Amino acid sequence: MPAITTRVLLIAASLALGACSFAPPLKVPDVPTASSYREEAPWTQAQPADALARDSWWTLCGDTDLDGYQQRLIANSPDIAAALARYQQAQALSDQLHSGLFPTLIGTGNTQRDRQSEAKPLRVLGPSSPNEYGSNTVGAELDYEFDLWGRIRNQVASGNASAQAAQADLESARLSLQTQLADNYIALRGLDSQAALLKDTVNAYTKALQLTQTRHTAGIASGLDEARAQAQLETARSQVAQTLAQRALLEHAIAALIGESASDFAITPRVVELHLPQIPLGMPSTLLQRRPDIAAAQRRIAAANANIGVARAAYFPAITLSATAGYQSSDSGNWIKAPNAYWSIGPSLFLTLFDAGKRRAEVAQAQAVLDEAGAKYRGVVLSAFQQVEDNLALLSQYRTASSAQQAAVVAAQRTLDLSTSRYREGAVNYLDVVSAQTTALQTQRDALDLDTRQRRASVQLIRALGGGWSGEALSAP
């Protein structure tokens, strides 16, 4: 009875101490957060886009081809598949650690032939026993560690936080690849517009060359005019080829993103009018809740914090309750019966008395990992604010530049029309036409490039804000 009472008291004490944990209180590092973004623009609407699913933000661009490529990205991207596998690994490890909260039950079975020593003092079964005998055993063993100091629970907490961080990494990888695909697609369609403009320019320069050739044949224009017109035409043709080369690289990049061979993949060239997304902009503090990379950094702080509790618990004894039971006999016949039963039950205590500073170093290492996780969290948050401000600044300035650029296009085209008309009348030489042609083409290309850059900046702003919106209550700046 006293022995049983002692065991009961020990179990009761362990349960009472089960709430102990040596992990420090979790604290996420403070990061300076402004009350509003510095850069604001008229087109940023401070309401949530309730109808927009988080995984379909690219539909704001209004292009069905882009929608299809995004779906193929999710289904076939090797990078997303790898990120998913990493998350599954972390989740499986978390499940392994969680099993430590429960007893372990092991079944055993053994049958063998033994020979004991003929030296009588060493004979296991006694001096009159045979030299050779059989040994047959079947049983079960149960082991359970009392989590007195929270070591196992902190391991579980660390594993759960790491799995959540891996899940956030998966979302971050998906968002990154989606924005990369959208950015490449927008750039490709921008080059399609550039190529269309240059092909129209080639046609216009061909007609201009024909005009100079006709005038040269008639003795009105010099061979210099014809050479200048020929140079303009060939330059435009070269620009067409260079634009198509850039487009090919983007086409190949899109193929790799969606998991297809660049040799078999093609996007039909066409001029499309992609919409400039209207992006709901909330308070800077909401950014900390929306970006998956910030969430991952937070969870890694939690994991590192729990690991400090695991390291500190090593200073205290580990108490394990073990129980075994089964049947054992040297007779291979009817040996599973009551007289052959055996059992044992009792606690075991393990305490490291000397380790030459190993545990102290492990605690210091765990603390350093926590410090690193906190520093990385601050870096991720500061980088997130920078990315938002960068793209807001780009959109704000691009909008102003676009108005000026459109005015430049109109003025350059008017200059070209006047110089061409005056050349036909013989009032100016062809150098004026060449200069006007070069300026007109450059202003039109710059306008197209500016439109493309605005759309790409919008996509990058969506990425910086953490993706799409789905019924989130974003506050007004």
C-alpha positions in Angstrom: 0.0 0.0 0.0 2.7 2.6 0.8 4.4 1.9 -2.6 1.1 2.4 -4.4 0.4 5.6 -2.4 3.8 6.9 -3.4 3.1 6.3 -7.0 -0.3 8.0 -6.8 1.3 11.0 -5.1 4.0 11.2 -7.8 1.5 11.1 -10.6 -0.6 13.8 -8.9 2.4 16.0 -8.4 3.4 15.6 -12.1 -0.1 16.6 -13.2 0.0 19.6 -10.9 3.3 20.7 -12.4 2.2 19.9 -15.9 1.4 23.6 -16.5 5.1 24.6 -15.9 6.9 26.1 -18.9 10.3 27.8 -19.1 9.6 29.5 -22.4 9.7 33.3 -21.9 6.6 35.4 -22.6 6.2 35.8 -26.4 7.0 39.3 -27.6 7.1 40.5 -31.1 9.7 43.2 -31.7 8.3 46.7 -32.1 8.6 48.3 -35.6 7.9 52.0 -36.3 4.5 52.2 -38.0 3.3 55.5 -39.5 -0.4 56.5 -39.2 -0.7 56.7 -42.9 1.4 56.2 -46.1 3.5 59.0 -47.2 2.6 58.6 -50.9 -1.1 58.9 -51.7 -2.7 59.0 -55.1 -6.3 59.9 -56.3 -6.9 56.5 -57.7 -6.4 54.6 -54.5 -9.8 53.8 -53.0 -9.9 53.3 -49.2 -12.6 50.6 -49.3 -12.2 46.9 -49.4 -12.9 45.2 -52.8 -15.5 42.8 -51.4 -16.1 41.0 -54.7 -12.4 40.2 -55.3 -11.2 36.9 -54.0 -7.7 36.8 -52.5 -6.5 34.3 -55.1 -8.0 36.2 -58.1 -6.6 39.7 -57.8 -5.2 39.6 -61.3 -8.7 39.6 -62.7 -8.5 43.4 -62.1 -6.5 43.6 -65.3 -9.4 42.3 -67.3 -7.6 39.8 -69.5 -8.9 36.3 -69.9 -5.5 35.0 -71.2 -3.8 36.1 -68.0 -6.6 34.4 -66.0 -5.8 31.2 -67.8 -2.1 31.4 -67.3 -2.6 32.1 -63.6 -4.7 28.9 -63.2 -2.0 26.9 -65.0 0.6 28.4 -62.7 -1.2 27.2 -59.6 -1.7 23.7 -61.1 1.7 23.1 -62.7 4.3 25.4 -61.2 7.3 23.4 -59.8 8.2 26.2 -57.4 4.7 26.1 -55.8 4.9 22.3 -55.7 8.2 22.6 -53.9 6.8 25.1 -51.4 3.8 22.9 -50.8 6.2 19.9 -50.1 8.1 22.0 -47.6 4.9 22.9 -45.8 3.9 19.2 -45.8 7.3 18.4 -44.3 6.9 21.0 -41.5 3.3 19.7 -40.8 4.5 16.1 -40.6 7.3 17.2 -38.2 4.7 19.0 -36.1 2.6 15.8 -36.0 5.6 13.8 -34.9 6.3 16.2 -32.0 2.7 16.2 -31.0 2.8 12.5 -30.5 5.2 13.1 -27.6 2.2 14.2 -25.5 0.9 10.6 -25.4 2.2 7.3 -24.1 4.1 5.0 -26.4 3.0 1.3 -26.5 5.4 -1.2 -28.0 4.6 -4.9 -28.6 7.5 -7.4 -28.3 7.9 -11.0 -29.3 11.0 -13.3 -29.2 11.8 -16.9 -29.6 15.4 -18.2 -29.5 17.7 -21.1 -28.5 20.3 -20.3 -25.8 23.3 -22.0 -24.3 24.6 -21.0 -20.9 28.1 -21.3 -19.5 29.2 -24.6 -17.9 30.9 -22.7 -15.1 28.5 -23.3 -12.2 28.7 -19.9 -10.6 27.8 -18.2 -13.9 24.9 -20.4 -14.8 21.8 -18.3 -15.3 19.2 -21.0 -14.6 21.0 -22.7 -11.7 23.6 -25.5 -11.4 21.3 -28.3 -12.3 19.8 -26.7 -15.4 20.6 -27.9 -18.9 23.3 -26.3 -20.9 21.0 -25.6 -23.8 17.4 -24.3 -23.4 14.7 -22.4 -25.2 13.5 -18.8 -24.5 10.1 -17.6 -25.7 8.7 -14.2 -24.8 5.7 -12.2 -25.9 4.6 -8.9 -24.2 4.1 -5.2 -24.4 5.8 -2.2 -23.0 4.2 1.2 -22.3 6.3 4.4 -21.7 5.1 7.8 -20.8 7.2 10.9 -20.0 5.6 13.3 -17.5 6.0 16.8 -19.0 6.8 18.4 -15.7 8.7 21.3 -17.1 6.9 21.9 -20.4 9.7 20.5 -22.6 7.4 18.4 -24.8 4.7 21.1 -24.9 7.2 23.6 -26.0 8.4 21.3 -28.7 4.9 20.9 -29.9 4.4 24.7 -29.8 7.6 25.2 -31.8 6.5 22.6 -34.3 3.1 24.1 -34.7 4.6 27.6 -35.2 7.1 26.2 -37.7 4.3 24.5 -39.7 2.3 27.8 -39.7 5.4 29.6 -40.9 5.8 27.1 -43.7 2.2 27.6 -44.6 2.8 31.3 -44.8 5.9 30.7 -46.9 3.7 28.7 -49.3 1.3 31.6 -49.5 4.2 34.0 -50.0 5.7 31.9 -52.7 2.3 31.6 -54.5 1.8 35.4 -54.3 5.3 36.1 -55.5 4.9 33.7 -58.5 1.5 35.1 -59.3 2.8 38.7 -59.4 5.9 37.6 -61.4 3.6 36.0 -63.9 1.4 39.1 -64.1 4.4 41.4 -64.4 5.9 39.3 -67.2 2.6 39.1 -69.0 2.0 42.9 -68.8 5.6 43.5 -70.0 5.0 41.1 -72.9 1.8 42.8 -73.9 3.6 46.1 -73.7 6.1 44.8 -76.1 3.3 43.7 -78.4 2.1 47.3 -78.5 5.6 48.5 -79.1 6.0 46.0 -82.0 2.7 47.0 -83.5 3.8 50.7 -83.4 7.1 49.9 -84.9 5.6 47.8 -87.7 3.3 50.7 -88.5 6.3 53.0 -88.4 8.1 50.7 -90.8 5.2 51.0 -93.2 5.2 54.8 -92.8 9.0 55.0 -93.3 8.7 52.8 -96.4 6.2 55.2 -97.9 8.5 58.1 -96.9 11.4 56.3 -98.7 9.3 55.9 -101.8 8.5 59.6 -101.7 12.2 60.6 -101.5 13.1 58.1 -104.2 10.4 59.6 -106.5 11.6 63.1 -105.8 15.2 62.0 -106.3 14.3 60.4 -109.7 12.6 63.6 -110.6 15.7 65.6 -109.6 13.8 67.5 -106.9 15.6 65.8 -103.9 19.2 64.8 -103.4 20.6 61.4 -102.9 21.3 62.5 -99.3 17.5 62.6 -98.6 17.1 59.2 -100.0 19.9 57.8 -97.8 18.5 59.4 -94.7 15.1 57.9 -95.5 16.7 54.5 -96.0 18.6 54.8 -92.7 15.4 55.7 -90.9 13.6 52.6 -92.4 16.4 50.2 -91.5 16.6 51.6 -88.0 12.9 51.0 -87.5 13.2 47.4 -88.8 16.1 46.8 -86.4 13.9 48.1 -83.5 11.2 45.7 -84.5 13.6 42.7 -84.3 15.0 43.9 -81.0 11.5 44.2 -79.5 10.6 40.7 -80.7 13.8 39.3 -79.1 12.8 40.9 -75.7 9.3 39.5 -76.2 10.6 36.0 -76.8 12.5 36.0 -73.5 9.4 37.0 -71.6 7.4 34.3 -73.4 10.0 31.7 -72.3 9.9 33.0 -68.7 6.1 32.6 -68.6 6.4 29.1 -69.9 8.9 28.2 -67.1 6.6 29.8 -64.5 3.6 27.7 -65.5 5.5 24.5 -65.8 5.7 24.1 -69.5 8.5 23.7 -72.0 9.5 26.9 -73.7 10.0 25.0 -76.9 6.3 24.1 -77.1 4.8 27.2 -75.6 3.6 30.3 -77.5 1.5 33.4 -76.8 -0.2 34.9 -79.8 0.9 38.5 -80.3 -2.0 41.0 -79.9 -2.5 44.5 -78.7 -4.7 44.5 -75.6 -5.9 47.3 -73.3 -5.1 46.1 -69.8 -6.9 47.9 -67.0 -5.0 49.8 -64.4 -6.1 48.1 -61.1 -7.9 50.3 -58.6 -6.2 49.3 -55.3 -7.9 49.7 -51.9 -5.3 51.1 -49.6 -5.6 50.7 -45.8 -3.7 51.9 -42.8 0.0 50.9 -42.6 -0.9 48.8 -39.6 -3.1 46.5 -41.7 0.0 45.6 -43.7 1.3 43.6 -40.7 -1.8 41.4 -40.8 -2.0 40.9 -44.6 1.4 39.9 -45.9 2.2 36.2 -45.6 6.0 36.8 -45.3 5.4 38.9 -42.2 3.1 36.2 -40.8 5.9 33.7 -41.4 8.4 35.8 -39.6 6.1 36.2 -36.7 5.5 32.4 -36.4 9.3 31.8 -36.5 9.6 34.1 -33.5 7.1 32.0 -31.7 8.9 28.8 -32.6 12.3 30.2 -31.5 10.7 31.4 -28.2 9.3 28.0 -27.5 12.7 26.4 -28.2 14.1 28.4 -25.3 11.7 26.6 -23.0 12.9 23.3 -24.4 16.5 24.2 -23.8 15.9 25.4 -20.3 13.9 22.3 -19.3 17.1 20.3 -19.8 18.3 21.5 -16.4 15.6 19.6 -14.7 15.0 15.8 -14.3 13.0 13.9 -16.8 10.6 11.4 -15.2 9.3 8.5 -17.3 6.7 5.9 -16.2 7.3 2.5 -17.8 5.2 -0.6 -17.6 5.8 -4.0 -19.2 3.8 -7.2 -19.1 3.8 -10.5 -21.0 4.6 -14.2 -20.9 7.9 -15.9 -20.9 8.9 -19.6 -20.9 11.6 -22.0 -22.0 8.8 -24.3 -23.2 7.8 -23.6 -26.8 4.5 -25.5 -26.3 1.6 -24.1 -24.2 3.6 -21.2 -22.7 1.0 -18.4 -22.8 -0.6 -19.1 -19.4 -0.9 -17.5 -16.0 2.2 -19.1 -14.4 4.4 -17.8 -17.2 3.2 -14.2 -16.8 5.5 -11.4 -15.9 5.1 -7.6 -15.3 6.8 -4.6 -14.0 5.8 -0.9 -13.5 7.6 2.1 -12.0 9.0 5.5 -12.7 12.5 6.4 -13.9 14.3 9.6 -13.3 17.0 11.0 -15.5 19.1 14.0 -14.6 22.3 15.2 -16.2 24.7 16.0 -13.4 27.6 17.3 -15.5 27.8 18.2 -19.2 30.7 20.7 -19.3 28.4 23.7 -20.1 26.5 22.0 -22.9 23.0 22.9 -21.6 24.1 26.5 -20.9 25.4 26.7 -24.5 22.1 25.3 -25.9 20.1 27.9 -24.0 22.4 30.6 -25.3 22.0 29.2 -28.8 18.2 29.2 -28.5 18.2 32.8 -27.3 20.4 33.8 -30.3 18.0 32.1 -32.7 15.2 34.1 -31.1 17.2 37.3 -31.5 17.8 36.5 -35.1 14.2 35.7 -35.8 13.2 39.1 -34.2 15.8 40.9 -36.3 14.5 39.2 -39.5 10.9 40.1 -38.6 11.9 43.8 -38.3 13.7 43.6 -41.6 10.7 42.0 -43.4 8.3 44.6 -42.0 10.6 47.6 -42.9 11.1 46.1 -46.4 7.3 45.7 -46.7 6.7 49.4 -45.9 9.5 50.4 -48.3 7.9 48.3 -51.1 4.5 49.9 -50.6 5.9 53.4 -50.5 8.1 52.7 -53.6 5.3 51.6 -55.7 2.9 54.3 -54.5 5.6 56.9 -55.4 6.0 55.3 -58.8 2.3 55.3 -59.5 2.0 58.9 -58.3 4.8 60.2 -60.5 4.0 58.0 -63.5 0.5 59.4 -63.5 1.9 62.9 -63.7 4.4 61.9 -66.3 1.7 60.2 -68.4 -0.2 63.4 -68.8 2.9 65.2 -69.9 3.9 62.4 -72.2 0.6 62.4 -74.0 1.0 66.1 -74.6 4.5 65.4 -76.0 3.0 62.7 -78.4 0.5 65.2 -79.8 3.1 67.9 -80.2 5.6 65.5 -81.9 3.0 64.2 -84.3 2.0 67.7 -85.2 5.7 68.5 -85.8 6.0 65.4 -88.1 2.9 66.3 -90.0 4.1 69.9 -90.6 7.7 68.9 -91.5 6.4 66.2 -94.0 4.0 68.7 -95.6 6.7 71.4 -95.9 9.1 68.8 -97.4 6.6 67.9 -100.1 6.4 71.6 -100.8 10.2 71.9 -100.9 10.3 74.4 -98.0 12.6 72.2 -95.9 15.1 69.4 -96.5 14.6 65.8 -95.4 16.8 66.3 -92.3 13.9 68.1 -90.7 11.6 65.2 -91.5 14.0 62.7 -90.1 14.3 64.7 -86.9 10.5 64.9 -86.6 10.1 61.2 -87.3 12.7 60.2 -84.6 11.0 62.5 -82.0 7.5 61.3 -82.9 8.5 57.6 -82.7 10.4 58.1 -79.4 7.5 59.9 -77.7 5.0 57.3 -78.8 7.3 54.5 -77.5 7.9 56.3 -74.3 4.1 56.7 -73.8 3.6 53.0 -74.4 6.4 52.2 -72.0 5.0 54.5 -69.4 1.6 52.8 -69.6 3.3 49.4 -69.1 5.3 50.7 -66.2 2.2 52.0 -64.5 0.5 48.6 -64.8 3.6 46.8 -63.6 3.8 49.2 -60.6 0.2 48.4 -59.8 0.9 44.7 -59.7 3.9 45.2 -57.5 1.8 47.4 -55.2 -0.7 44.5 -54.9 2.2 42.2 -54.0 3.5 44.7 -51.5 0.1 45.0 -49.8 -0.2 41.2 -49.5 -2.4 40.1 -52.5 -6.1 40.5 -53.1 -8.9 41.5 -50.9 -11.9 39.5 -49.7 -14.3 41.3 -47.4 -11.5 42.8 -45.3 -12.4 45.9 -43.4 -9.5 48.2 -44.5 -9.5 51.6 -42.9 -9.2 54.8 -44.8 -5.9 56.6 -44.8 
